[in-house]
Amino acid sequence: MDYCTFLQFRDCIRNPKLYLRTLGDISFDDSSVACTEHFVECIGELYNCRYMLYAPLTIDAIHYANRAAETMSNCNGAFVNLKVLKDELLINNHFASTCSIVVENLPHGTLLSEAMYTFSYSHLMQGLNNLKRRMAKHNICHSNLTPNNIIVDENYEWHPIRWYYAVNGKRKNYKEFKNLAERIKECAIPDDYAPQLERLSLLNSLDYPGKRFPLKERRRRVITDNGTGFVDQNNNLVIKDIYRHATDFTENRSIVTTKSGLKGIINRNGDYIIPPEYDDIIFDINSGDSKAYRNISLTIFDYLGEVKM
Amino acid sequence: MISRVITHCNRCAILFIVDCSLSMKSITRFSNTEMPKIEATSIIVNHIIDELMARATRANYVRDYYDIGIIGYSGCEATSLLSDDSKIFMRLPRLAENKPQPKTIYLNKSYHAGTPAKISFQLHPWIEPSASGASPMYDAMVMAKEALRGWCNDPGNNRGYAPIVFHITDGVASDADDVEMQAITKQIKSISLNGDNVLFFNIYLASLGEGDETIDIFPKEYTFATRDKDREFIYNISSQFPREFEGYIDQLVDNSDSEGPYRAVAFNISPVPILSLLNIGTQYILPISNHYDRTLEI
C-alpha cells in the first residue's frame, strides 16, 4: 500500500536523514507543511535548489502522480519537473515499510493568489495567455489550476505547480482559465494606476482606494476615499472606514492606525481592546501580549487588553 | 426502543479536537461563570473523560470499553495531548493508570428564585488550559480523519460503533477558509463503521460581549444572527443526528415545533446533556451483580 500518514510525514520532515532513502540531505521549511485531499506537502531545499515534496495520504494518490509523471514526460521540460521516487520514504506499519514520494522543483516567484492583487492587469493576462498556449501546444491539462497553484516569476511568466492530477488533453483548461481571467479582472491593478511599481515588496507597502485584500477570519480590509475599514464575506461594511491603516485580523486582533497617527488594537466587531493612544504597537501571536510605545514609555497589555506592566 | 451496548467486543472511540489558539483566552460565560474559553474547554473535556471513566469502572477495575484521543491545535501544528508519541488513541485502562490528581472547580449556579450559589466539584485535569498562537484547524481535522480511519479499519474494532468526535472551538481557522473546512469535515463525517457514521459534535464558545451568547443545544433549525458567522460555520459543519436518536432527544430539549433532524452542536453550554446522550449506548452503573455486560433497553 503506497501511502503514509500525516504524522509519518511530519516525523520525516523533522528527521529527513532517518526517513528518506536518497534525499536525506534535504532541509525542510516545516512552516510550509500543508494538506490537500490526497497529499501532504512541504517545501525543502537541497543543494541550493527548492523543491516541493508530496507524500501520498490515500491509496489513489500515487496512481494519480504516476499518471501525471507519464503525461509530463512528453513535455520536454516546458513545465516544472515532476518525479515519483519509489520507496523513498521509510515508514513502519503493518502493511508496508516504504512508500513513494512525489518531487517537483519549485520555481522562484510569487504565488498568483498574491500577485493578482499587486501586478497590473495586462501583465497578468500576458502570463495567462502564454500559459494557455504552452499547455495547448503540449496537449496537457493540469486539472487543478487555481491561484494557489501558480507561481508568477519576475518576467510575468506563469509556472503551475502541484501537477499530480495532470492528464493528457485540454478538457478542463478552458473553464479554469476563464475563472482565472475573471479573478484577475476583479483583483488586478488597473493598467493606468501604477504600471511602473509592480515590485511586490514595494506595492505591499502602498495602500490605495480600491486595493483588494484577501479574506482573513471572515473580515476583508477595504480602502475607500474615507479611509480603511473591514467588510464581511458578504461585503457588508462591519467596521467603518475611519482608519488610516489596519492590519489583517490574526486571532481576532487587528492593529489600527487612526487618522491622527495613533495606534490601537480592535477585535472583529470593531471594539477597541487597546485604545488608540500609542505611537507603535507590537502584537505577539504566541503569548497574545502587546507592547505599546508612547514617547519613551512602554506598556505591556495581555490578550484581553489588561495592563501587565 | 433504542438498544446499544458498549462492551469489550463492541467498543467505541471518543476523540476530542480542542482549539488551543490564542483567541481561546477570551472570556466566555460558561455555566453562569465568566472564565477564559480555554478553561471552559478543559472543564468540558475533563468532565466527559471522568464521566466515561466512571461509567466503565466496575469494582475499581476500569473496563476496556473506549479508546480516548485528544488532539489540540495551536501555532502551526496539531498534536496529541494525551501522549508524546504519534498515537492519537489511548485505551481507557491505560489512561486510568496515569490518572492525575483531581482539582477542585468552582462554578456559579442559580437556585430557586434566582438565589446565587457557588458549587464546587472535583475533576481530573486530563488537559490543562493553555492557549497561544494561530488556529491550524484544518491540520487538526486531517490528523483526526487519519486517526478515525485507522481506528475504524483496525480489525480489533470491527464489531464496534462509529466514533464520536467532540470539537470545541470559537469558530475561526487560520489555515483554511470555510469551503475547505466544510470539505474536510464532510470527509470525517463520511467515515463509517458497521453502518453508522462518525458523529461530529461541535461545541461553540462565544466571547463575552462579542459573539452570540445564546445557549442552545441540539437545534433542529438555526436562525443565523447576522453578526455571528462563526456560529453559523459551526452549525454547518456539525453532524445531523441519526433518526433513532430523535425520540430520546425530544425528551431532553423542547424543540417539537421545529422540522428536520437534530444537529450535533451545542452553543455556550455545559456538557451535561451530551453525557445523557452517551447514556443511551453505555450500560448504567448497576448495583453489584453476577451478570456483566447486560443489555439495557431504553
Chai-1 contact restraints between the chains, C-beta under 6 A:
chainA,res_idxA,chainB,res_idxB,connection_type,confidence,min_distance_angstrom,max_distance_angstrom,comment,restraint_id
A,T5,B,E146,contact,1.0,0.0,6.0,A-B,restraint_1
A,F6,B,V142,contact,1.0,0.0,6.0,A-B,restraint_2
A,F6,B,M143,contact,1.0,0.0,6.0,A-B,restraint_3
A,F6,B,E146,contact,1.0,0.0,6.0,A-B,restraint_4
A,L7,B,S86,contact,1.0,0.0,6.0,A-B,restraint_5
A,S31,B,C76,contact,1.0,0.0,6.0,A-B,restraint_6
A,C35,B,V142,contact,1.0,0.0,6.0,A-B,restraint_7
A,E217,B,V172,contact,1.0,0.0,6.0,A-B,restraint_8
A,R218,B,K229,contact,1.0,0.0,6.0,A-B,restraint_9
A,E251,B,L22,contact,1.0,0.0,6.0,A-B,restraint_10
A,E251,B,S23,contact,1.0,0.0,6.0,A-B,restraint_11
A,N252,B,S23,contact,1.0,0.0,6.0,A-B,restraint_12
A,N269,B,E210,contact,1.0,0.0,6.0,A-B,restraint_13
A,I285,B,G133,contact,1.0,0.0,6.0,A-B,restraint_14
A,N286,B,S132,contact,1.0,0.0,6.0,A-B,restraint_15
A,N286,B,G133,contact,1.0,0.0,6.0,A-B,restraint_16
A,G288,B,L22,contact,1.0,0.0,6.0,A-B,restraint_17
A,G288,B,K25,contact,1.0,0.0,6.0,A-B,restraint_18
A,Y303,B,K25,contact,1.0,0.0,6.0,A-B,restraint_19
